[in-house]
């Protein structure tokens, strides 16, 4: 059985083996993954790793710079995680952000202590010294702070660069070694010039010039897939989502008809989606596709199940059984393709001192222990926005590439309570109306997701001269960059009005519509 550990480890298909790389060490900040994405946006390969990553793994990289992330600890606590020795012996530039800055100060001979006041939210810093990190930026910058501690004494070799009202040492630098510290978070949108600061670090300090592009990734991935697979055959579970479709298209480009896609139609998809999956795979991509109609089997295993985690487990187990049954019919198959993405790998690995595993329905977490197939995961090191760029470069249809994310368990986790054919059909009708109206309003591409949730709450209503007792349907629409955080979308009132009117009038059994205005955190995007 191949190594299916979710921890990101270096292997021949890791882009870090062939490109200038920036490493972000994750000390538990909710923004650690966002730092990684921002650096990737500069066409520079960046990888998020835990602080205990072995030195040998780092030495195998073309390492050009290190970022120490923020985190929930205080550096002077006895059990506070520290930067490993190889950070300072690697002789590459280091950028410390928030807790990362405090680590630089504490571990290099400075002093950190609690601030007189905690500093959370918007702040203004004033530059006092010029250097490469703040090159071509105004002397006064609006930034986003999130800290209770501050650097009280600089380490030897460092100089102050900028101050804020609560942090006399808001930015520090040792330009001779390329060490920089920021008390604020440049990676968040609330620091308007933060991306420019990261660009200065990547370009001016680390001396990288980009070049990690979609086209280059496709060429290298095709070569890596051919090397891994040889003359073997690959099985891919095709769901119709962006991830699995782009993974299949990439593998198909590499090995052609030796890829066999299996589409398990679980009856939990949106209206018309099964037909769209089949048409995309067979007509547009000209793939070998096996279509398995399994709605009855899934619904039988979900009968009277109301607990959301039980739903997920049963859906996952049912899928694995059906998929394995069909996979055994494919002769000489030695490889299994998955559309695993980098956030899946990171979340399942529970990185950092403050990270927590939230999802239980990841590809990387649900593999059978006795699996005999070797994994092919060409998207394992990519974020969702990067996958979409790869899909566009491969020539996939726009509506497929920019399709909103859809949960692995399908509509089962958007039907609160019992999952029945009748209730699924009600939700499908409402969901179709949501998509039609949002697209007609020209807002679809501005949203991360928009959908309906059929609750198990019944309410009294009046329709015509009759009293009704029907379900309440919740509308959910959010904006996000990567779904690690999300904000509820401020949909126009007239659009919300049209949605409510159409859903109540056209969906039998629904007599009330509510709009969810909860952000993530504290809520999640899905209800279950």
PASEGU-658000 format. One record per residue (C-alpha): residue number from 0; x, y, z. Coordinates in steps of 0.5 Angstrom, whole numbers, padded with zeros to 4 digits. Layout:
BEGIN
R/k/xx/yy/zz
R/NUM/X/Y/Z
...
END
This chain:
BEGIN
R/k/xx/yy/zz
R/0/0000/0000/0000
R/1/0003/0007/-0002
R/2/0004/0012/0004
R/3/-0003/0016/0004
R/4/-0001/0020/0010
R/5/-0004/0027/0010
R/6/0003/0031/0012
R/7/0006/0035/0006
R/8/0012/0031/0005
R/9/0017/0032/0000
R/10/0017/0028/-0006
R/11/0019/0028/-0013
R/12/0013/0031/-0015
R/13/0013/0037/-0010
R/14/0014/0043/-0014
R/15/0019/0045/-0009
R/16/0024/0040/-0011
R/17/0025/0044/-0018
R/18/0023/0052/-0016
R/19/0026/0057/-0012
R/20/0022/0056/-0006
R/21/0019/0061/0000
R/22/0017/0057/0006
R/23/0012/0059/0011
R/24/0013/0056/0018
R/25/0006/0055/0021
R/26/0006/0057/0029
R/27/-0002/0057/0029
R/28/-0005/0063/0026
R/29/-0011/0063/0023
R/30/-0008/0067/0017
R/31/-0002/0062/0016
R/32/-0005/0059/0009
R/33/-0007/0066/0007
R/34/0001/0068/0007
R/35/0002/0062/0003
R/36/-0003/0064/-0002
R/37/-0001/0071/-0002
R/38/0007/0069/-0004
R/39/0004/0064/-0009
R/40/0000/0070/-0013
R/41/0007/0073/-0014
R/42/0009/0067/-0018
R/43/0013/0064/-0013
R/44/0013/0057/-0010
R/45/0011/0057/-0003
R/46/0010/0052/0002
R/47/0007/0052/0009
R/48/0010/0047/0014
R/49/0010/0046/0021
R/50/0016/0048/0025
R/51/0018/0041/0027
R/52/0020/0040/0019
R/53/0026/0036/0019
R/54/0032/0039/0017
R/55/0033/0034/0011
R/56/0027/0036/0008
R/57/0029/0043/0008
R/58/0036/0042/0005
R/59/0033/0038/-0001
R/60/0029/0045/-0003
R/61/0032/0051/-0007
R/62/0030/0055/-0001
R/63/0030/0063/-0002
R/64/0027/0065/0004
R/65/0023/0063/0011
R/66/0017/0067/0014
R/67/0015/0065/0021
R/68/0007/0066/0022
R/69/0003/0069/0027
R/70/0000/0065/0033
R/71/-0004/0064/0039
R/72/0002/0063/0044
R/73/0007/0068/0048
R/74/0014/0067/0046
R/75/0016/0068/0054
R/76/0011/0062/0056
R/77/0015/0056/0058
R/78/0011/0051/0053
R/79/0012/0056/0047
R/80/0014/0053/0040
R/81/0020/0056/0038
R/82/0023/0057/0031
R/83/0028/0051/0029
R/84/0036/0052/0029
R/85/0036/0051/0021
R/86/0032/0057/0020
R/87/0038/0061/0023
R/88/0043/0057/0020
R/89/0040/0057/0013
R/90/0043/0064/0011
R/91/0037/0066/0008
R/92/0032/0072/0009
R/93/0027/0071/0015
R/94/0021/0075/0015
R/95/0017/0074/0022
R/96/0010/0076/0023
R/97/0007/0078/0029
R/98/0009/0072/0034
R/99/0014/0071/0028
R/100/0017/0077/0030
R/101/0017/0076/0037
R/102/0020/0069/0036
R/103/0026/0073/0032
R/104/0027/0078/0038
R/105/0027/0073/0043
R/106/0031/0068/0040
R/107/0036/0072/0037
R/108/0038/0076/0044
R/109/0032/0081/0045
R/110/0026/0082/0050
R/111/0019/0081/0049
R/112/0014/0083/0054
R/113/0006/0084/0055
R/114/0004/0091/0052
R/115/0001/0096/0056
R/116/-0006/0095/0052
R/117/-0008/0089/0047
R/118/-0008/0092/0040
R/119/-0013/0089/0035
R/120/-0016/0091/0029
R/121/-0014/0098/0025
R/122/-0008/0101/0027
R/123/-0003/0106/0023
R/124/0005/0106/0023
R/125/0010/0111/0022
R/126/0016/0109/0018
R/127/0023/0112/0021
R/128/0028/0108/0017
R/129/0028/0106/0010
R/130/0030/0099/0008
R/131/0028/0094/0002
R/132/0022/0091/0006
R/133/0018/0098/0006
R/134/0021/0101/-0001
R/135/0017/0105/-0005
R/136/0012/0105/0000
R/137/0009/0112/0004
R/138/0012/0113/0011
R/139/0005/0113/0014
R/140/0001/0106/0013
R/141/-0005/0103/0015
R/142/-0005/0096/0018
R/143/-0008/0091/0021
R/144/-0006/0089/0028
R/145/-0007/0083/0033
R/146/-0003/0082/0039
R/147/-0002/0083/0046
R/148/0005/0082/0047
R/149/0010/0087/0044
R/150/0018/0087/0043
R/151/0021/0091/0048
R/152/0028/0091/0047
R/153/0031/0089/0040
R/154/0036/0084/0039
R/155/0044/0085/0037
R/156/0044/0088/0030
R/157/0037/0090/0029
R/158/0035/0097/0028
R/159/0028/0100/0029
R/160/0024/0101/0022
R/161/0017/0104/0024
R/162/0013/0105/0030
R/163/0005/0105/0032
R/164/0002/0108/0038
R/165/0002/0101/0042
R/166/0008/0098/0039
R/167/0014/0103/0039
R/168/0018/0097/0035
R/169/0012/0096/0030
R/170/0018/0094/0025
R/171/0025/0092/0026
R/172/0030/0090/0021
R/173/0037/0087/0021
R/174/0039/0088/0014
R/175/0046/0085/0014
R/176/0043/0078/0015
R/177/0036/0080/0011
R/178/0032/0079/0018
R/179/0025/0083/0018
R/180/0020/0083/0023
R/181/0013/0086/0023
R/182/0008/0087/0029
R/183/0002/0087/0024
R/184/-0001/0082/0019
R/185/0001/0084/0011
R/186/-0003/0078/0009
R/187/-0010/0081/0010
R/188/-0014/0085/0006
R/189/-0015/0090/0012
R/190/-0007/0092/0011
R/191/-0008/0096/0004
R/192/-0001/0096/0002
R/193/0001/0089/0005
R/194/0001/0085/-0001
R/195/0007/0090/-0003
R/196/0011/0089/0003
R/197/0010/0081/0001
R/198/0013/0083/-0006
R/199/0018/0087/-0003
R/200/0021/0081/0001
R/201/0020/0076/-0004
R/202/0023/0080/-0010
R/203/0028/0085/-0007
R/204/0030/0081/0000
R/205/0030/0074/-0003
R/206/0032/0076/-0010
R/207/0026/0071/-0013
R/208/0024/0073/-0020
R/209/0017/0069/-0020
R/210/0016/0064/-0026
R/211/0012/0059/-0022
R/212/0006/0059/-0027
R/213/0000/0055/-0030
R/214/0003/0053/-0036
R/215/0010/0051/-0033
R/216/0006/0047/-0028
R/217/0002/0043/-0033
R/218/0008/0041/-0037
R/219/0012/0039/-0031
R/220/0006/0035/-0028
R/221/0004/0032/-0035
R/222/0012/0029/-0034
R/223/0011/0027/-0027
R/224/0005/0023/-0028
R/225/0008/0020/-0034
R/226/0014/0018/-0030
R/227/0010/0016/-0024
R/228/0005/0012/-0028
R/229/0009/0009/-0034
R/230/0005/0004/-0038
R/231/0000/0003/-0032
R/232/-0008/0005/-0032
R/233/-0011/0010/-0027
R/234/-0018/0010/-0024
R/235/-0021/0017/-0022
R/236/-0027/0018/-0018
R/237/-0030/0024/-0022
R/238/-0035/0028/-0018
R/239/-0036/0034/-0023
R/240/-0033/0039/-0019
R/241/-0027/0043/-0021
R/242/-0022/0039/-0017
R/243/-0023/0032/-0020
R/244/-0025/0035/-0027
R/245/-0018/0039/-0027
R/246/-0014/0033/-0024
R/247/-0018/0028/-0029
R/248/-0016/0033/-0035
R/249/-0009/0034/-0033
R/250/-0008/0026/-0032
R/251/-0012/0025/-0039
R/252/-0007/0030/-0042
R/253/-0001/0026/-0040
R/254/-0004/0019/-0041
R/255/-0010/0019/-0045
R/256/-0015/0013/-0045
R/257/-0011/0009/-0040
R/258/-0015/0014/-0035
R/259/-0022/0011/-0033
R/260/-0026/0016/-0030
R/261/-0032/0013/-0025
R/262/-0038/0017/-0024
R/263/-0042/0015/-0018
R/264/-0049/0018/-0019
R/265/-0051/0018/-0011
R/266/-0057/0022/-0012
R/267/-0055/0028/-0008
R/268/-0053/0033/-0014
R/269/-0056/0039/-0016
R/270/-0062/0039/-0022
R/271/-0058/0037/-0028
R/272/-0051/0036/-0025
R/273/-0051/0029/-0027
R/274/-0052/0030/-0034
R/275/-0047/0036/-0034
R/276/-0042/0031/-0031
R/277/-0043/0026/-0037
R/278/-0043/0031/-0042
R/279/-0037/0035/-0040
R/280/-0033/0028/-0039
R/281/-0035/0025/-0045
R/282/-0036/0030/-0050
R/283/-0032/0036/-0048
R/284/-0026/0032/-0045
R/285/-0027/0025/-0049
R/286/-0025/0021/-0043
R/287/-0027/0014/-0042
R/288/-0033/0015/-0037
R/289/-0037/0009/-0033
R/290/-0043/0012/-0030
R/291/-0046/0008/-0024
R/292/-0053/0010/-0022
R/293/-0053/0009/-0015
R/294/-0059/0014/-0012
R/295/-0063/0008/-0009
R/296/-0057/0005/-0005
R/297/-0055/0012/-0002
R/298/-0062/0014/0000
R/299/-0063/0007/0003
R/300/-0056/0008/0007
R/301/-0059/0015/0009
R/302/-0066/0013/0012
R/303/-0068/0016/0018
R/304/-0061/0019/0019
R/305/-0061/0026/0022
R/306/-0054/0026/0025
R/307/-0049/0030/0020
R/308/-0043/0026/0022
R/309/-0047/0020/0021
R/310/-0049/0022/0014
R/311/-0042/0024/0012
R/312/-0039/0017/0015
R/313/-0045/0013/0011
R/314/-0044/0017/0005
R/315/-0037/0016/0005
R/316/-0037/0009/0006
R/317/-0042/0008/0001
R/318/-0038/0011/-0004
R/319/-0032/0007/-0002
R/320/-0036/0001/-0003
R/321/-0039/0002/-0010
R/322/-0033/0005/-0012
R/323/-0028/-0001/-0010
R/324/-0034/-0005/-0014
R/325/-0033/-0002/-0020
R/326/-0026/-0001/-0020
R/327/-0025/-0008/-0019
R/328/-0028/-0009/-0026
R/329/-0022/-0004/-0029
R/330/-0017/-0009/-0031
R/331/-0009/-0008/-0030
R/332/-0011/-0001/-0026
R/333/-0005/0000/-0021
R/334/-0007/0008/-0019
R/335/-0012/0012/-0016
R/336/-0013/0019/-0018
R/337/-0016/0024/-0013
R/338/-0017/0032/-0013
R/339/-0014/0033/-0007
R/340/-0012/0040/-0006
R/341/-0007/0043/-0001
R/342/-0012/0046/0004
R/343/-0014/0039/0004
R/344/-0007/0036/0006
R/345/-0006/0042/0011
R/346/-0013/0042/0015
R/347/-0013/0034/0015
R/348/-0005/0034/0018
R/349/-0008/0039/0023
R/350/-0002/0044/0022
R/351/0001/0049/0028
R/352/0000/0049/0035
R/353/-0006/0052/0035
R/354/-0009/0049/0029
R/355/-0015/0044/0029
R/356/-0018/0039/0025
R/357/-0025/0041/0023
R/358/-0027/0037/0017
R/359/-0028/0030/0017
R/360/-0030/0029/0009
R/361/-0023/0030/0006
R/362/-0020/0026/0000
R/363/-0014/0025/0004
R/364/-0018/0023/0011
R/365/-0022/0017/0008
R/366/-0018/0012/0004
R/367/-0019/0005/0006
R/368/-0013/0002/0010
R/369/-0012/-0004/0005
R/370/-0012/0000/-0001
R/371/-0008/-0003/-0006
R/372/-0008/0003/-0011
R/373/-0002/0008/-0011
R/374/-0004/0015/-0011
R/375/-0004/0020/-0016
R/376/-0005/0027/-0014
R/377/-0003/0032/-0019
R/378/-0006/0038/-0015
R/379/-0004/0036/-0008
R/380/0000/0043/-0008
R/381/-0005/0048/-0010
R/382/-0010/0052/-0008
R/383/-0017/0053/-0011
R/384/-0015/0059/-0015
R/385/-0009/0056/-0017
R/386/-0013/0050/-0020
R/387/-0018/0054/-0023
R/388/-0012/0058/-0027
R/389/-0010/0051/-0029
R/390/-0017/0049/-0031
R/391/-0017/0055/-0036
R/392/-0010/0054/-0039
R/393/-0013/0047/-0040
R/394/-0018/0049/-0044
R/395/-0024/0047/-0040
R/396/-0031/0050/-0040
R/397/-0031/0057/-0036
R/398/-0038/0055/-0033
R/399/-0034/0049/-0030
R/400/-0028/0052/-0028
R/401/-0032/0058/-0024
R/402/-0037/0053/-0021
R/403/-0038/0054/-0014
R/404/-0035/0049/-0009
R/405/-0040/0044/-0008
R/406/-0039/0039/-0001
R/407/-0037/0032/-0002
R/408/-0043/0029/0001
R/409/-0048/0033/-0003
R/410/-0055/0036/-0002
R/411/-0055/0031/0004
R/412/-0052/0036/0009
R/413/-0056/0042/0006
R/414/-0062/0038/0008
R/415/-0063/0038/0016
R/416/-0066/0032/0019
R/417/-0068/0026/0015
R/418/-0066/0025/0008
R/419/-0071/0023/0003
R/420/-0072/0023/-0004
R/421/-0078/0028/-0003
R/422/-0074/0033/0001
R/423/-0068/0033/-0004
R/424/-0073/0034/-0010
R/425/-0076/0040/-0006
R/426/-0068/0043/-0004
R/427/-0066/0042/-0012
R/428/-0072/0046/-0014
R/429/-0071/0052/-0009
R/430/-0063/0051/-0011
R/431/-0065/0052/-0018
R/432/-0068/0058/-0017
R/433/-0063/0061/-0013
R/434/-0058/0060/-0018
R/435/-0062/0062/-0024
R/436/-0064/0069/-0020
R/437/-0056/0070/-0018
R/438/-0054/0069/-0025
R/439/-0059/0073/-0028
R/440/-0057/0079/-0023
R/441/-0050/0078/-0025
R/442/-0047/0076/-0018
R/443/-0045/0069/-0019
R/444/-0038/0070/-0020
R/445/-0037/0075/-0014
R/446/-0040/0070/-0009
R/447/-0036/0064/-0007
R/448/-0042/0060/-0006
R/449/-0050/0061/-0006
R/450/-0055/0056/-0004
R/451/-0061/0054/0000
R/452/-0061/0050/0006
R/453/-0068/0046/0007
R/454/-0069/0046/0015
R/455/-0073/0041/0019
R/456/-0077/0047/0022
R/457/-0084/0048/0020
R/458/-0088/0054/0020
R/459/-0095/0057/0020
R/460/-0097/0060/0013
R/461/-0102/0063/0009
R/462/-0103/0062/0002
R/463/-0109/0064/-0001
R/464/-0115/0062/0003
R/465/-0111/0056/0006
R/466/-0107/0056/0012
R/467/-0101/0052/0011
R/468/-0095/0048/0015
R/469/-0089/0048/0011
R/470/-0082/0048/0012
R/471/-0077/0054/0013
R/472/-0072/0054/0007
R/473/-0065/0058/0009
R/474/-0061/0062/0004
R/475/-0054/0062/0004
R/476/-0049/0067/0000
R/477/-0042/0068/0002
R/478/-0036/0072/0000
R/479/-0029/0069/0001
R/480/-0022/0068/-0002
R/481/-0021/0061/0000
R/482/-0026/0059/0005
R/483/-0022/0059/0011
R/484/-0026/0065/0013
R/485/-0032/0068/0009
R/486/-0037/0074/0010
R/487/-0044/0074/0009
R/488/-0046/0077/0002
R/489/-0050/0083/0002
R/490/-0055/0081/-0003
R/491/-0059/0087/-0006
R/492/-0066/0087/-0002
R/493/-0070/0086/-0009
R/494/-0066/0080/-0011
R/495/-0068/0077/-0004
R/496/-0075/0079/-0005
R/497/-0075/0075/-0012
R/498/-0072/0069/-0009
R/499/-0077/0069/-0003
R/500/-0083/0070/-0007
R/501/-0081/0065/-0013
R/502/-0079/0059/-0008
R/503/-0085/0060/-0004
R/504/-0089/0060/-0010
R/505/-0086/0055/-0014
R/506/-0083/0050/-0009
R/507/-0089/0045/-0006
R/508/-0088/0044/0002
R/509/-0084/0051/0003
R/510/-0088/0057/0006
R/511/-0082/0061/0009
R/512/-0075/0064/0007
R/513/-0070/0066/0012
R/514/-0063/0069/0010
R/515/-0057/0067/0014
R/516/-0052/0073/0016
R/517/-0047/0069/0020
R/518/-0040/0070/0018
R/519/-0034/0064/0018
R/520/-0032/0064/0024
R/521/-0036/0064/0028
R/522/-0040/0060/0024
R/523/-0038/0055/0018
R/524/-0041/0056/0011
R/525/-0045/0050/0011
R/526/-0050/0048/0016
R/527/-0048/0041/0017
END
